[in-house]
C-alpha cells in the first residue's frame, strides 16, 4: 500500500507540463486527484487516462484568477472524496521583457496568475484544512526567484512574493495543522515559454530548454516525496534543476 493511498490532492494548472505529470504520478501512487485548468479538453483526456489505469480522478474548469473557481475545485474534492489533504498550486505564466518595455498587461497577468491565483487557493482550502485538522499547501515557485536575471524582474518578483507568503503562513501555523512546501523548478520541458511574446527571447529560451530542460516527471516525483512525509515532517523548500544549469 502506498503512503498516498488515503490522500486527496487538488492540482491547478493540471492540463499540461508539471501539473499533468504531478496528477499522473500521484494517481499512480494511489492518491485521489481533483484536477483544475482552463483547457477542459486536455483535462478530460487526462482524467480518462488516470481512470483507465485504475486511478481516481475528477476535474473542473479552473481559472485561478477567479476566486470562485478555486472554491469550486476545493468543494469538488470534498463532495466526491470527503476531504482535501493537499492543494498543489501549479498554474503559472511567464512573460519576459526588460522593464523599460513597460509591458504592464504582462505584469498584471503574472501578478494575477502567479500570486493572486495562489492566494485564491489558500483562501479556498485553508478553512477546509483547519476544519479537518490537517492540510498541505504545495506550490510551484521557480529558480528565477533564486537567481535574478534581466528580463525576468516581475516574474521573479511574483515567485518570490509567493515564497514569502508561504513562509509567513508556515510561521503562523506551527500548531501542527498545516504544512507548506515551495518547489522551485529550473529548466523543465513545459509550455511556459509559449507565453513569451518577443520572438528573439522566446527562441533563446527554447534553445536553452532544448539543451538543458529536464522532464516534468522529475518535479512530479519531488511533489510526491514532499506529500508522502509523515504529518510531523515538513519539506519546506525544494530546488529541482538540471545538473548543468548555471
N, C-alpha and C positions, 0 to 999 in steps of 0.2 A: 504493500500500500504506500502510495506517495504521500509525502507530508503536505501536499497541496490538495489532497482528495476532498477535504472539508471546506476549502476556501471558495469564496465567491469574489470574483475580481471584475471590475469595470475598467474598460480601456477606451480612452479618447484617441482620435486620430488613428483609428484601427483599420482603415481601409487599405493601407499600404505600408511599406517600409518597416520601421521599428514597431509600430503599433500592430500590424498584421503578424509579424514574426513573434511578437510577445503573446498575442492571442493564441497562436498555434502551439507555442512552447508550453504555455500554462495549461491549455486544454489537454495536451498530450500527457501532462503530469497529473491530470485528474481534477484540475480546478474547473468550476463553472465560470464561464466568461460572458460578460454582457458588453457588447461592442457598440461604440458610437462613432459616427463620422458623417460627413456631408454626402459622400458618394455611396448611396444605399445600394446601387447595383453591385459594387465591389464587396460591400458588407454582406449582401445576400449570398454571394458566391463563397465567401469565407465561412459564414455560418454553416452553409450546406456542406462544405468540406469537413469542418470540425465534427458535425453530426454524423457524416458518413464514416468517419474514423472512430466513432464511438464516444465522442465528446459531448459536452453540454454547452450550448451557446444560444444567446438571444441577441437581438440587435434593435437599435432605434436610431433614427436620423438625429445627428447632433451637430450643431454649430456652437462651438464653445464660447463665442462672443454673446450668445443668448443665454442668460441665466436660467430661463425656464427649460431649456434643452438639457442642461446638466441635472436639473431637478427630475426630469423625466427619466434620464439614464439611471439615476440612483433609485427612483421609485420602481423602475422595471426590475432591477436586481432584487429588491425587497419583495416585490409581488411574486416573482417566479421562483426565487430560491430562498426566500425567508430572511435574508440578511445581505449585507455587503461588508466584506472584510478588507478589501483593498481597492483604492482608486488609483489607476495609473494614468496620470495626466501627461499625454504624449503629443497631443496636437500642437503644431508649431508652424511658423512661417518665417522665412529669412529673406530680407531684402537688403542687398549690399550696395553701397554707394558712398562717396565722400559726403561729409556733412554739408559741404558747400553746394551740393546739388539740390539741397532743400526738398528732398522727397518726403514732404510732410504726409502725404497719403500713405506712403510706405511705413513711415514712423508709426502712424496711427494703427495700421494693420498689425504691426508687430506688437504694439502695446496691447491691442485688443485681444489678439490670439494668445500670445506667449505669456502675458502677465494677467490680464483680466480673465482670460479663459481658465487659468489655474485658480484664481480667486473664486470664480463661479463654482468650480468643482469643490473647493474647500467649503464654500457656503452650503452646497447641497449635501455633502457627505458628512460633515462634522457632526451635525445633530444625530445622525444615524449611528456614527461611531460612538459618540458619547452615550447614547441610549443603550447600545449593546455592551459597553464597557471595553471594547476593543476596536481598533481600526488602524489602517496603514495608508499613508499617502506616499506614492512613488511617483516622482516627477522627472521627466526628461529635461535636463538643462543643456549644457554644451561646453566643450573645451574652449569655445570662443569667449566665454566669460572668464577663463583662466589665463589665456594669453591674448591680450588685447592687440588687435591689428587694425590698420587703416581700412576704411570702408565698412567696418562691422560695428561701429560705435553703438548704434541704437539696438541692434540685435544683441550684442554682448550686454548692453545695459539692461534689457528686459530679462535676460537669462540670469544676470547677477541679482536683479531685484527678486526673482523667484528664489534663488539660493538664500537670500537674506530672509525672506518671509518664512521659508521653511525652517530655518534655524531658529527664528523667533518663536514659531509655533511649537517647535520641539521644546524650547525652554519653558514655554507656557504649559507644557503637557507632561511634566515629569512625574505625574501620578500613576504612570504605567498604562494609561488608556491608549495613547497614540504612539505610533512610530512614524517617522518621516525619513525618506530616502531620496537624495538628489543623485541622479545618474547623468554624468557628463560624457557623452559620446564625442569622439573626434570624427575623422573622415569615415562615414558609414554610407554604403551604397543605398541611397534613398532618392525620393523625388524632391527633396528640399531645394535643390538647385534650380528647379523649374521656376521658382518664384523670382529669380534674379533677372531683372529687366535688361540691364546693359549686356549686349551680346558679347563684348570682349571679356567682361568679368565672368559671365556665365561660362564661356568656353574655357577660360583659365581654371575656373573651379572644377569643371568637368574633367579636365586633364589631370588635375590633382586627385580627383576622386577615382579616375580610372587607374592611376598608378599606385594609389595608397589605400583606397577605400576597402573596408572590411565588411563582412556580411552583417545585415541586421540581426541575424541569429545570435551573434556574439553578445549584443546588447540584451536580447531576449533572455539569454541564459543568465545574465547578470541580474535582471529583474527577478527571475525565478529564485536565484540564490538569496537575494535580499528578502523576498517574501517568505521563503521556507524556513527562515531562522525562528527559533523559539520566541515566544511572546516577550520574554525578558531580554532579548537581544535585538539591538537596532543597528543596522548598517546605514550610517548617516550619509556618507558621500562615497561615490564610486566614479572613477575616471576610466573610460574604456576607449582606447585609440589604437591605431596601427603602430606596430613597434618602430616603424620608420618615420612616423610623423614627428616633425620638429616642434 
